[in-house]
Amino acid sequence: MRKKILIIEDEFIVANDLQLTLEKGGYEVCGIASSVKEANEIIKQQKPTLALLDIHLKGKLTGIDLARELKEQDIAFVYLSANSNQQLLEEAKATEPYGFLVKPFREKDLLVTLDIAWYRHEHSLESKLRKESLLQKQFIEIGKEAIDREQKLLKVFRAIQPHIPFDFVTATTKTGEEETGYSFYRIGFEQYQSIRTKELSVISGSACEEIKRLRSASPVEKIAGWYNDKDFEKLCVQHSLKKLYAETFALQSNLVMPLFLAAGIFPLSFYSRHADAYHADHLALLSRLQQSLSVTIENILSTANSFPEKQETKSEPVTEMEIISNFEGIIGSSPALLSVLDMASQVAPLETSVLILGESGTGKEKIAKCIHDLSPRKTKPLIKVNCGALPASLIESELFGHEKGSFTGATDKRIGKFEQAHEGTIFLDEIGDLPLDLQVKLLRVLQEKEIERIGGKAPIKIDVRIIAATNRNLEKEVAEGRFRLDLYYRLNVFPVVLPALRERKSDIKQLSHYFAVQCCNRMKKKFTGIAASMMNELETYHWPGNIRELENIIEQSVILNDGKTELTLRRSLINASVETMTGSNVVNSLTDIKQQQQQSEKDYISSILKKTNGRIRGKGGAAELLNLKPTTLESRMMKLGIRKGEW
């Protein structure tokens, strides 16, 4: 059966050309509409499979208004647009389109984009059903395990975590006067602590009797729903126990799903530290799983609790040197980091393109490597390309390769990065720096899954997964005409936003110890700890350079340390936040940072010169130790005010 397409376009000539192209490509055009009203009438009668949707239409309603209705009716749609601005892009993105075409476009671009949209739509439905089926099987297997009742419940919640994120979860039921309750607090990736009355009393500072009174007075939740930010605050006013949870664990949102068991109502209550964590899709998923969850939990609760408890929860925080399993080199347990790791673990097994966003120094390349290592392509190559470091004249040859003699200087055939990454993953770092003409070629590679070498006579099919990264605001780049809107949508299938270090300050202690031990091992020095005064400054500093800057500061401290005393800072870090400043204060602060960086470099070079007794050249000289040319080092010394002969 041919796919039925509805064209929603208010320019007759464009709509007519689209119809001819689509019918030639094997599609059935079930109608052309120039307004939202006309489109709704055709949708009721024809039930199209896909919709081509212009954003600007006749009448008061736009294509974005119609897109929301199409999404509710589960009709895939692709936007058409001749121009865009940042606000328009944000509104369009919120509707989760299946593609975006920028006018003018080639006939092949249209057909390929529709094929991808259809595939994504079908795959998303199939994937959704497959995930739910897998969850139900996991519930059944958990019920059969010979472990303690509480541990079975924890395993159920851990299975749900990738689909419904939470930092704290409770499940409580009352049978007459008797109350059965379970609570778990997330303390790390795949690490949870059981929170009973005693633990809650210690953490919150409330008396056990007061907590029991609050539990007894709490109403039984019979209605499913989600409460974000202000709605959650209002809920806490009416529900004192939730208020205690919120204050104790810094919670800002709540998702509730009551299960109706034979013994009574058993509400599952998920909490998050994020203010906008929950939405209708989470509730819909729990509703579809409600029956299998009810059966599983009823079986767990009715089973005799005769198995010895297995210690799967942790009562202590993550140790300072612990590296998260499956995420090599990723250190920390803050909610902001755990949220990123949850997303990475979800997308890793799929073929979906990933766009990693974040400031410089936040670890985008490490996350890209983790996604590759957790994917089915892990035995194949991961090819890294820094788009910002390549000269514009060489990027095309670097990415796609060239044939011998294709241009002056092409003395040999060159295999490009995409061919090298065949059956593996290509990581396009700093994708926001790619020139516009290369963006067009990259878009076609992503759509058509083939490349052409410079000077080549035929296209070459490739099988590559794309992971891209940038520290730029791509929406702003699109709005200002520096980045193609259709490429942005093609890459932004699954965005992962890395938090800045100032947004995960609870990880600074773990990171500092990790870097210090690594550095001491490299330099064959004994690690004697980090002084409390230094740690206090590290945890209060703003970190404009993020993790990379922290690593550099720790390395400097290790270099200047004698190996007998704790690490200390030789000078105070800047505590002012550049982001909160304006006008001359920003300039002054940026100047301070530059001066601080120069001072750090001066101290570092001086420490090396001390080791070599001032010798710059030759074997074992400062230039060799710093991996610099002697002339470059001498130039840096002159600029930093380091005089020869001081040592």
Summary of the structure (lengths in Angstrom):
residues: 647
radius of gyration: 29.1
end to end distance: 83.9
largest distance: 88.8
contacts: 1978
relative contact order: 0.06
helix: 48%
strand: 17%
